[in-house]
């Protein structure tokens, strides 16, 4: 995961919003809720899925790493994950990655030229071979993760506050990624045509970098769903979002302008990124995080502009082996120890809370 911190123009504080068990936006109907998490080789998914079912969470976003070192097990691992997920009423949301994601232009020498065509072929071949195995079980396929953040300006900085135009992404590294993403997109399109299916291709962006979507579309990368990652600070308003090099804008109206379904499939607070974040209930920065996440989920739940289908929190569990801040995004410290945001998400998903859980939200005005 990459750093995704967007500071928005300060506006009026979010009023307290009442929650009902099944609130949705005007276009998409009731929202679906879920989480990001590790794959079946890195975690006990049975335990994770049990928590998810109890909490009303029905989508699980997980990597699908397609490379030589994963070839011996990736397909079988996904078969096992799918079988388990089905018993818990959970839908898997894979994120496709091919060898170029780890710097390998030739796929271990299979395409020795390492040029645009080689990148396209590795992505097309690996995507087709993997996706066709699960064409009747998995409908949505995300093509890469936060690729837009690999674009840098002339000073070597990421395009936070910029990236509004396709032209800003017309640089060598992004043209390489055109090859990869077009390979993925074309492979899924081929499966659809061959089998009469409607598998959906999902493309992600973050912050103000909507030009990434426009650039990829202009280069023939087809996508059916927009994924947006949203990490926000307290007292910010996505209806008047920080536009960086442009005036404040309405995030939901901007997303709606593409005429495609939207999934917010990485959501959390921005306070987690701060060095002073305590990751402990009752501490000031942690409490600010809880409030900002609640505000974000409320804004998404009550907006009526974009066709938002689902909201997924990054992520299910803390990862203490990682360095800060990547070690502390979890809804739970571990599989047995929930944090307040898990109660919050359960409430949004329409699940009843235990009295002590409801009290944790009530005393915070949630």
Secondary structure, DSSP 8 states (H G I E B T S, - for coil): ---------B-S--------TT-EETTTEE-EEEEE---TTTS-HHHHHHHHHHHT--EEEEEEEESTTTTTTHHHHHHHHHHHHHHTT-EEEEEEEEGGGGT-SSTTTTTTT-SHHHHHHHHHHHHHHHHGGGTTT--EEEE-SSGGGG-B-TTS-B-TT---SGGGG-SHHHHHHHHHHHHHHHHHHHHHHHHT---EEEEEEETT-THHHHHHHHTT---SEEEEEEEE-TTB-GGGB--TTS--B-HHHHHHTT-SEEEEEEEEESGGGSTT---STTSHHHHHHHHHHHHHHHHHHH--SS-EEEEEES-SB--TTS-TTTT---SEEETTEE-HHHHHHHHHTT----HHHHHHHHTTT-
